Structures are given as structure tokens and as C-alpha cells.
Amino acid sequence: MVSQIAHNSQTSMVEVKTGLSLYTVELGNPDGAPMLVLHGGWGPAENEEHRLDILNEEIRSKFRIIYFHQRGWGRSKIEEVTGTDTSTGIDANIADCEVLRQHFGIDKWAVVYGGSNGATLGLAYAAKYFGSTVSGLVLRGLWLIREQDLDHDYGDGKNGKGKYYPTQWRRFIGHVGYKTRADLERLETSENPGLELVNKYWELMTGDSPEKSRKAAASWLKWDGLGATVGADNANPPATSIELLTSDEDIVKLGLSFYKSLNSHASSINSKNFLETVVAKINGDSDRVIESREELVRSLRKKIRLITGEFDMLCPPTFAYEVIEKLLESEADTDEQTESESFALKKTFQIVKGASHTQYDPGMPDAIQKAMLEIAFGEQ
């Protein structure tokens, strides 16, 4: 019976507004705990929902899983992503999660799971709806997409990801005109180098030349994928080795529009406020007053799990740890932690040894599955 339930799946196109429908797959046990799965920033792959190691037979037997192609990605087509279009930004994507919940008759998600860009969307969704329609979060490779995070991934060649791939970083920035020493100094002294590069690539991606757009997409993706997996020793295939359902140009356009929306005050949820908002939501999701720090830590592990790879170059562990610090409303001084508090923190914030960014890396599937089950059903 378990095996039969685990292989159940139904696909549908769910209309979210006139002219836009989302390709959606319902998996697993129709009577199971509701779980929303949010794909990451390179979008869905062919039959990915059936290939994901994290959605193994046990998970499918215990959860009613809703997996969908976010607007513009894969089979959820939109006409075009333009420079002034907010239809693929953070607010629209949060609204889509609510439309799907209502469409499938789900009162509250037991778990919202996402990795990378999907983790950003999951956290932003929780900033509006944690406690009301979202009960628990499992987030992998947390990517906050603030100005300093864009600097780390794209704009900082001395202390960010570029420190580890200096030659490739110079090619990446050189593609948008930063080639000489004077160019580098100009980039370094700009207010936000990462966002500046996002905007430069956006100009190429949305310009009049298809050839320039194609080459810019290739340059962006070549840089973006560096450090995403531990590589040849990985027995599980990374997402980049299977057939993606979104064109290279659209992957980059959609990703850049998402980044731009998160750094725009036009979005109600943006990189300036959503971390503080979600902390207030998660910590305030209780009818009783939490009196001690130790009690707060214990309560967190029932609501949220942040999982990160030891060698994640894209979204290093410090990104997730910053969220933990905010949730604890202190600097989480390890010298002052009790033994039970230290144990609870390790459950809430987990670094997977030997792994990098993708959910295919060694140790990642097991950590994610265990977190899903414990958030939904309690620790066994």
C-alpha cells in the first residue's frame, strides 16, 4: 500500500490570473501532511519531481506534496520578462503559493521546503503567512538576496565567491565591461557592486540584440554554477546535468528580475525588511509568552530547519547562521549556551559535512528528509 501511495501523482494547470496558469504536480499521500516544494534558481528539470532523492518513498507515503513550476519557469509560461515587469517578482510568487494552497483545499502547509532561490521564496512567504497558513520551514542553501549577498556571489572578487575563482570572476565581470585596473577600482568603490553587475547583465539580457542576450546568459550561468556541487565524487547527478525546462536566456532573465524585485522598495516584501518580518512572525507564533532564551531555542526547532553545505560557495553557512542570530535576538554566544540549547541549535541550523549547495550532494537528501519528518510529525 505504501509503495502504491508513494507513486501517486497528478498534474494540472492551475490558473492564477487571466492568461497565466501554473504547471502543478500533486504527489504522495492524498491524506498526508501538506507540503509545498519550491524549486531553485535554475528552474525545474524534466520529471524532476520524480527524480528528487529528497522525495523518497517514505516522504511520499507521509506527505501530500504540491510541487509546481513557478511563474515563467518550465511549463508555467509567460509571454515575456521585461524591464518594468513585476509579474515575476517576489510579491507575485508569494501570491501564487497562496492561490495553490486555496486551490487544493489546504488550510495550512505542514512544511514549506525550498532550496537556494526556493529558500528565499519560502522565507519571504513565511514573512507574510507564518502561523496562519505556514506551520514549518525546511530551507536548504539559504539565499537572502540582500545587497551584501549579491556582493558575495557576484561583486566581490576579494572576499566573496570571486576569491576562490579569480580567473573566472574576471571573465564574468569583463563580459559587462569591467576589464582594466581602473574598471576594477570603479566596481570596488561602487555602493553595491553585486547589484550593479545584476543591472549590467539585465541591460544585455533585455536589449535589442538576441546574440548579446545569448552570450550574456552563457556568461552568467557559467559563473553562477561554479561551486554549486562537490563535483566528480558526487554519486547523485547535480541538477545541471539533467534537462532543464527553461531556456538559458529565460533562466537568467527570471533570476535577475527576482533579484531586482527583492532589492526594490516597490515590493512589499524586500531584502530590506523581510528577514526582520519573518523573525517577528516565527517568534510571535505562540499564544504564550516565551520567557527564556533556552525555551525560545527549543521552540524554534519545531518550526524551522536551516540546512547548509559545509562547502557551499554560493550561499555559505554564515547566511543561515545570520537568520538564527536574528531569531534568537542575540549573537548566540556559544560560551553561554546550555547543553540542551546547543543540541537544539544544531537541530535548527545544520551544516552537512562534505556537501556544497545542491540537494543532490552527499548527506543532503538524508538531512532534508529527516528535517521534513521532524517538523511535520515531531522528533521520533
C-alpha positions as CSV (number, residue, x, y, z in Angstrom):
1,M,0.0,0.0,0.0
2,V,2.8,2.4,0.9
3,S,4.5,1.8,-2.5
4,Q,1.3,2.4,-4.3
5,I,0.7,5.7,-2.5
6,A,4.3,6.8,-3.0
7,H,4.0,6.6,-6.8
8,N,0.7,8.5,-7.0
9,S,0.9,11.7,-9.0
10,Q,-1.4,14.0,-10.8
11,T,-0.6,17.0,-13.0
12,S,-2.7,20.1,-13.6
13,M,-2.6,23.7,-14.8
14,V,-3.8,26.0,-12.1
15,E,-5.0,29.4,-13.3
16,V,-3.7,32.2,-11.0
17,K,-4.8,35.1,-13.2
18,T,-6.2,35.5,-16.7
19,G,-3.6,34.2,-19.2
20,L,-1.3,32.7,-16.6
21,S,-1.6,29.1,-15.3
22,L,1.0,27.2,-13.2
23,Y,2.0,23.7,-14.0
24,T,1.5,21.8,-10.8
25,V,2.2,18.2,-9.7
26,E,0.4,16.6,-6.7
27,L,2.4,13.7,-5.3
28,G,2.3,11.2,-2.5
29,N,-0.5,10.5,0.0
30,P,-3.7,12.5,-0.5
31,D,-4.3,12.2,3.2
32,G,-0.8,13.1,4.2
33,A,0.6,16.2,5.8
34,P,0.6,19.1,3.2
35,M,4.0,20.1,1.9
36,L,4.8,22.8,-0.7
37,V,8.0,22.2,-2.6
38,L,9.7,25.3,-4.2
39,H,12.3,24.8,-6.9
40,G,15.5,26.8,-7.1
41,G,17.0,29.4,-9.4
42,W,17.8,27.3,-12.4
43,G,14.2,26.1,-12.5
44,P,12.6,22.7,-12.9
45,A,14.1,19.8,-14.9
46,E,12.2,17.2,-16.9
47,N,10.3,14.9,-14.5
48,E,12.3,16.4,-11.6
49,E,9.5,15.7,-9.1
50,H,10.0,12.0,-9.8
51,R,13.8,12.2,-9.7
52,L,14.4,14.1,-6.5
53,D,16.1,12.0,-3.9
54,I,14.6,14.1,-1.1
55,L,11.1,12.9,-2.1
56,N,11.7,9.2,-1.4
57,E,9.1,6.6,-0.7
58,E,8.8,7.3,3.0
59,I,8.3,11.1,2.3
60,R,5.7,10.4,-0.4
61,S,3.8,8.0,1.9
62,K,3.5,10.5,4.7
63,F,3.1,13.8,2.8
64,R,0.6,15.3,0.3
65,I,3.2,17.1,-1.8
66,I,2.5,20.1,-4.1
67,Y,5.3,20.8,-6.5
68,F,4.9,23.5,-9.2
69,H,6.8,25.4,-11.8
70,Q,7.0,29.0,-10.6
71,R,5.6,31.7,-13.0
72,G,7.7,32.0,-16.1
73,W,9.6,28.8,-15.4
74,G,9.3,25.4,-17.2
75,R,5.7,24.8,-18.3
76,S,4.3,27.8,-16.4
77,K,4.8,30.1,-19.4
78,I,4.5,33.9,-19.5
79,E,4.8,36.0,-22.6
80,E,8.0,37.8,-21.8
81,V,10.0,39.2,-18.9
82,T,10.6,42.9,-19.4
83,G,12.5,45.6,-17.6
84,T,9.4,47.1,-16.0
85,D,7.5,43.8,-15.4
86,T,6.8,43.0,-11.8
87,S,4.8,39.8,-12.6
88,T,7.8,37.6,-11.9
89,G,8.9,39.4,-8.7
90,I,8.7,38.3,-5.1
91,D,5.2,39.6,-4.3
92,A,3.7,37.7,-7.3
93,N,5.4,34.5,-6.4
94,I,4.2,34.7,-2.7
95,A,0.6,35.3,-4.0
96,D,0.9,32.2,-6.2
97,C,1.7,30.0,-3.2
98,E,-1.5,31.1,-1.6
99,V,-3.5,30.6,-4.7
100,L,-2.2,27.0,-4.9
101,R,-3.0,26.4,-1.2
102,Q,-6.6,27.5,-1.7
103,H,-7.0,25.7,-5.0
104,F,-6.0,22.4,-3.3
105,G,-8.2,23.0,-0.3
106,I,-5.3,23.1,2.2
107,D,-5.7,25.0,5.4
108,K,-2.1,25.2,6.4
109,W,1.2,23.8,5.0
110,A,2.8,21.5,7.5
111,V,6.1,22.1,5.7
112,V,7.3,24.6,3.1
113,Y,10.5,23.3,1.6
114,G,12.8,25.2,-0.8
115,G,16.5,25.5,-1.7
116,S,18.5,28.5,-3.0
117,N,16.0,30.8,-4.7
118,G,13.3,28.5,-3.4
119,A,14.6,29.0,0.1
120,T,14.3,32.8,-0.4
121,L,10.8,32.4,-1.6
122,G,9.9,30.1,1.3
123,L,11.3,32.6,3.8
124,A,9.5,35.5,2.2
125,Y,6.3,33.5,2.1
126,A,6.7,32.9,5.8
127,A,7.3,36.6,6.4
128,K,3.6,37.1,5.4
129,Y,1.9,33.9,6.4
130,F,3.9,32.0,9.1
131,G,1.5,30.9,11.8
132,S,-1.6,31.4,9.6
133,T,-1.1,29.3,6.5
134,V,2.6,28.1,7.0
135,S,3.4,25.9,10.0
136,G,7.0,24.9,9.3
137,L,10.0,25.6,7.1
138,V,12.8,23.4,5.8
139,L,15.2,25.6,3.9
140,R,18.4,24.5,2.2
141,G,21.2,26.7,0.9
142,L,19.6,29.8,2.3
143,W,20.0,32.8,-0.1
144,L,18.8,36.1,1.3
145,I,19.5,38.2,-1.9
146,R,20.3,41.3,0.1
147,E,22.8,43.8,-1.3
148,Q,25.7,42.2,0.7
149,D,24.6,38.7,-0.6
150,L,24.7,39.8,-4.2
151,D,28.2,41.3,-3.5
152,H,29.3,37.9,-2.1
153,D,28.1,35.9,-5.1
154,Y,28.8,38.4,-7.9
155,G,30.5,41.7,-7.0
156,D,33.3,40.9,-4.5
157,G,36.5,39.5,-6.0
158,K,38.5,39.7,-2.8
159,N,36.2,38.3,-0.1
160,G,33.3,36.7,-1.9
161,K,33.0,33.8,-4.2
162,G,35.3,35.5,-6.6
163,K,38.1,35.0,-4.1
164,Y,38.0,31.2,-4.9
165,Y,37.6,31.6,-8.7
166,P,39.6,34.7,-9.6
167,T,40.2,33.9,-13.2
168,Q,36.5,33.0,-13.9
169,W,35.4,36.1,-11.9
170,R,37.4,38.4,-14.1
171,R,35.9,36.9,-17.2
172,F,32.4,37.3,-15.6
173,I,32.8,41.0,-14.8
174,G,34.7,41.6,-18.0
175,H,31.7,40.5,-20.0
176,V,29.9,43.7,-18.9
177,G,32.9,46.0,-19.4
178,Y,35.0,45.7,-16.2
179,K,38.3,44.8,-17.8
180,T,41.0,47.2,-16.7
181,R,42.5,48.0,-13.3
182,A,40.6,51.3,-13.4
183,D,37.4,49.4,-14.1
184,L,38.0,47.1,-11.1
185,E,38.6,50.1,-8.8
186,R,35.4,51.7,-10.1
187,L,33.5,48.5,-9.3
188,E,35.1,48.0,-5.9
189,T,34.2,51.6,-4.9
190,S,30.6,51.5,-6.1
191,E,27.9,51.5,-3.5
192,N,26.7,47.9,-4.3
193,P,29.0,46.1,-6.8
194,G,26.7,43.0,-6.9
195,L,23.6,44.8,-7.7
196,E,25.5,46.9,-10.3
197,L,26.5,43.7,-12.1
198,V,22.9,42.4,-11.9
199,N,21.8,45.6,-13.6
200,K,24.5,45.5,-16.2
201,Y,23.6,41.9,-17.2
202,W,19.9,42.8,-17.1
203,E,20.6,45.5,-19.7
204,L,22.2,43.0,-22.0
205,M,19.5,40.4,-21.4
206,T,16.7,42.8,-22.2
207,G,18.4,44.7,-25.0
208,D,17.7,44.6,-28.8
209,S,20.4,42.1,-29.7
210,P,19.5,38.4,-29.4
211,E,23.1,37.5,-29.9
212,K,24.3,39.7,-27.0
213,S,21.5,38.3,-24.8
214,R,22.5,34.7,-25.6
215,K,26.2,35.4,-24.8
216,A,25.3,37.2,-21.6
217,A,23.2,34.3,-20.5
218,A,26.0,31.9,-21.1
219,S,28.5,34.1,-19.2
220,W,26.1,34.5,-16.2
221,L,25.2,30.7,-16.0
222,K,28.9,29.7,-16.3
223,W,29.7,31.8,-13.3
224,D,26.5,31.1,-11.4
225,G,27.1,27.3,-11.4
226,L,30.6,27.4,-10.0
227,G,30.8,25.9,-6.5
228,A,27.3,24.6,-6.6
229,T,28.2,20.9,-6.1
230,V,31.2,19.0,-4.7
231,G,31.7,17.6,-8.2
232,A,33.0,14.3,-9.5
233,D,32.8,12.4,-6.3
234,N,29.1,13.0,-6.1
235,A,27.2,9.8,-6.8
236,N,23.9,11.7,-7.3
237,P,23.6,13.8,-10.5
238,P,23.5,17.5,-10.0
239,A,20.5,19.4,-11.4
240,T,22.7,21.0,-14.1
241,S,23.4,17.5,-15.6
242,I,19.8,16.9,-16.4
243,E,17.4,18.5,-18.9
244,L,16.2,21.9,-17.7
245,L,12.8,23.0,-18.9
246,T,13.6,26.7,-19.1
247,S,15.9,28.3,-21.8
248,D,19.2,29.7,-20.7
249,E,18.1,33.3,-21.6
250,D,14.9,32.9,-19.5
251,I,16.7,31.3,-16.6
252,V,18.9,34.4,-16.4
253,K,16.0,36.9,-17.0
254,L,13.8,35.4,-14.4
255,G,16.6,35.1,-11.9
256,L,17.6,38.7,-12.4
257,S,14.1,40.0,-12.2
258,F,13.6,38.1,-8.9
259,Y,16.8,39.7,-7.5
260,K,15.8,43.1,-8.7
261,S,12.4,42.8,-7.1
262,L,13.8,41.8,-3.8
263,N,16.0,44.9,-3.9
264,S,13.2,47.3,-4.8
265,H,11.1,49.3,-2.4
266,A,8.2,48.7,-4.8
267,S,7.9,45.2,-3.4
268,S,6.0,44.9,-0.1
269,I,8.4,42.1,0.8
270,N,12.0,43.1,0.0
271,S,15.6,42.5,1.2
272,K,15.4,45.5,3.5
273,N,12.5,44.1,5.6
274,F,11.7,40.5,5.0
275,L,14.3,39.0,7.4
276,E,13.0,41.1,10.3
277,T,9.4,40.5,9.3
278,V,9.8,36.7,9.2
279,V,11.7,36.7,12.6
280,A,8.8,38.6,14.1
281,K,6.3,36.1,12.6
282,I,8.1,33.0,13.7
283,N,8.9,34.2,17.2
284,G,5.4,35.6,17.6
285,D,3.7,32.4,16.6
286,S,2.6,31.4,20.0
287,D,-0.3,32.0,22.4
288,R,2.0,32.0,25.4
289,V,5.0,34.2,26.2
290,I,8.3,32.5,25.8
291,E,10.2,33.5,28.9
292,S,13.8,32.2,28.4
293,R,16.3,32.0,25.6
294,E,16.5,28.3,26.1
295,E,12.8,27.9,25.7
296,L,12.9,30.0,22.5
297,V,15.7,27.8,21.1
298,R,13.6,24.7,21.8
299,S,10.6,26.2,20.2
300,L,12.5,27.1,17.0
301,R,13.5,23.5,16.2
302,K,9.8,22.7,16.0
303,K,9.2,25.4,13.4
304,I,12.2,25.9,11.2
305,R,15.3,23.9,9.9
306,L,18.1,25.6,8.0
307,I,20.4,23.2,6.2
308,T,23.6,24.3,4.5
309,G,26.5,22.6,2.9
310,E,29.9,22.8,4.5
311,F,31.5,23.9,1.2
312,D,28.6,25.9,-0.2
313,M,30.3,28.7,-2.2
314,L,27.0,30.3,-3.4
315,C,25.2,30.5,-0.1
316,P,27.8,29.9,2.7
317,P,26.7,28.8,6.2
318,T,27.0,32.3,7.5
319,F,23.9,33.3,5.6
320,A,21.8,30.8,7.5
321,Y,23.5,31.5,10.8
322,E,22.6,35.1,10.5
323,V,19.0,34.1,10.4
324,I,19.5,32.0,13.5
325,E,21.1,35.0,15.3
326,K,18.1,37.2,14.3
327,L,15.6,34.6,15.5
328,L,17.4,34.4,18.9
329,E,17.6,38.2,19.0
330,S,21.2,37.9,20.2
331,E,24.7,37.0,19.0
332,A,24.1,33.3,20.1
333,D,27.3,33.3,22.2
334,T,28.4,29.7,22.3
335,D,30.1,30.2,25.7
336,E,26.8,30.9,27.3
337,Q,24.8,28.0,25.7
338,T,23.5,25.2,27.9
339,E,23.9,21.7,26.7
340,S,20.2,21.4,25.7
341,E,20.4,24.7,23.9
342,S,23.4,23.7,22.0
343,F,21.7,20.5,20.9
344,A,18.6,22.4,19.8
345,L,20.7,24.9,17.8
346,K,22.4,22.0,16.0
347,K,19.0,20.6,15.1
348,T,17.7,24.0,13.9
349,F,20.8,25.0,12.0
350,Q,22.6,22.0,10.4
351,I,25.8,22.1,8.4
352,V,26.2,19.0,6.2
353,K,29.8,17.8,6.2
354,G,31.3,17.4,2.7
355,A,28.4,18.9,0.9
356,S,28.1,22.1,-1.2
357,H,24.9,23.8,-2.4
358,T,22.7,21.3,-4.3
359,Q,20.2,18.9,-2.7
360,Y,22.0,16.1,-4.6
361,D,25.2,16.4,-2.7
362,P,26.2,13.6,-0.3
363,G,24.4,13.8,3.0
364,M,21.9,16.4,1.8
365,P,18.9,14.1,1.0
366,D,19.1,12.4,4.4
367,A,19.3,15.7,6.3
368,I,16.4,17.2,4.3
369,Q,14.1,14.2,4.7
370,K,14.8,13.9,8.4
371,A,14.0,17.6,8.8
372,M,10.8,17.4,6.9
373,L,9.6,14.4,9.0
374,E,10.5,16.1,12.3
375,I,8.9,19.4,11.5
376,A,5.7,17.8,10.4
377,F,5.4,14.9,12.9
378,G,7.8,15.8,15.7
379,E,11.0,14.1,16.7
380,Q,10.8,10.3,16.8
